[in-house]
Amino acid sequence: MKEILQELERRREIARLGGGQARIDAQHARGKLTARERIDIFLDEGSFEEFDMFVEHRSTDFGMDKSKIAGDGVVTGWGTVNGRTVFVFAKDFTVFGGSLSEAHAEKITKVQDMALKNRAPIIGIYDAGGARIQEGVAALGGYAEVFQRNVLASGVIPQISIIMGPCAGGDVYSPAMTDFIFMVRDTSYMFVTGPDVVKTVTNETVTSEQLGGASVHTTKSSIADAAYDNDVDTLLQVRRFIDFLPQSNTATVPEIECYQSVTEADNSLDTLIPANANKPYDIKELILKVADEGDFFEIQESFAKNIVCGFGRIEGATVGFVANQPMVLAGVLDSDASRKAARFVRFCDCFNIPIVTFVDVPGFLPGTAQEYGGLIKHGAKLLFAYAEATVPKLTVITRKAFGGAYDVMASKHLRGDLNYAWPTAQIAVMGAKGAVEIIFRKDIADPEKIAAHTKMYEDRFLSPFVAAERGYIDEVIMPHSTRRRLAQGLRMLRNKDLTNPWKKHDNIPL
Ligand code: HXC
């Protein structure tokens, strides 16, 4: 018996070494951790339960029958993050460059199936060279099996991808279909085809970093939701992130005990809006003052900065914050901002996370660049997302809510549950200058008349009261009471019961 047990331990030790000590050392020399080290940091200590440690590939071509390594390039299993179950798979770059074989794919689909059946989040950690080139179509089929499961699980359980090395070819599409992608700066990159193929096909010369590094995907392509400096920081941030998410679309929003009062007035908010309506202020200040203990996890912080999206908590329960940012392009809605916020709103709606929207928006961005780029369709995405969302929707207009952007930003007309405005709100078709130049065009040469018309327009329309008179605004609130008002509203909306008409699925303008 002792020998049998020792044999198991011996086999385990070999499997844990993956591609061997030399390759582990090479991984460390590049500033990267191994798959197992990553899982150990990511999960609660001692909670990892591994599956399929002894799985090997079945290919025989190109001498592969003589080259088998237990685990076949991916470590899979489950564990806990702050006590809650999650499923994980981590590509092991030390084994065939983490490339995906048929058997490797079967290990991933097994945990995907387990995660879906048991309604728990799944996290994939990537560091791999794409399809196992020696396997051909068996590897391609394996990828498609993974993709199919990503789609079936979408909107049912949270799916998160962490890119910690190369992620190329077939490896990019599974992360692309998950809810969030996190990257490591300088050591990770994602692209469909690498620099060599790019050179051959388009004659462009680029480095991996220029083509698909974290800097590209967090600022230009918006593929990644955030990036951090190293493996450890990234894994710890994703642990923090998971605390905001429910286990599935039928689970309740997680609650973390809150020690900060919601009734205390924050008088600093009464002076947040500058006296001059054209002066910017930082909307994140409002978010940080409303969220429990100022804990805010921002999504896509470096992309479309004119809108801010992210998770926080009010009275311990997760909420999604969406806010126009007057500091960037005056908070205007453009194609990028619309796409970014639409996807965020839809995630919140999938997973029962109430949405708090702060509005200060001068309208949609005019110009040929925007129109040629499909602003109509992209703007419609955000409109569609807010309109279809059935989770509690609470809106506070802090200053401008002009034109179509007023409608889009979780207005009463899109089934906003609680629509508040600060006394500084200006709810109108457009700003005073533009409005007067159109409706009083005949007086344009007379500055005195124009000034009088402008004053009249400002007094009548640039306030929250016309909207409040119609009930489009439920209440004009004091800025200092915003956190209390939102907390009370969220409590009242806890049992909100609203469903959309049955359909196979909608046809959001993609
Ligand atoms: C088999 C692979 C492999 C792969 C890497 N390796 N990628 N083995 N299939 N796809 C092996 C290497 O042969 C090497 O083994 C070891 O992993 C480490 O790789 P290196 O090249 O030494 O590492 P590095 O210099 O860091 O380069 C990493 C890399 C590069 C950029 C990922 O290996 C690379 O370009 N790989 C191929 C990428 C690719 O074209 N994949 C196929 C994409 S097509 P040894 O034993 O020599 O150390 C695809 C189609 C699917 O994925 C589409 C589905 C939709």
Residues whose N, C-alpha, C, O or C-beta is under 5 A from the ligand:
A	BS01	HXC	F96 G97 S99 A128 G129 G130 A131 R132 I133 Y143 P166 A168 G169 G170 D171
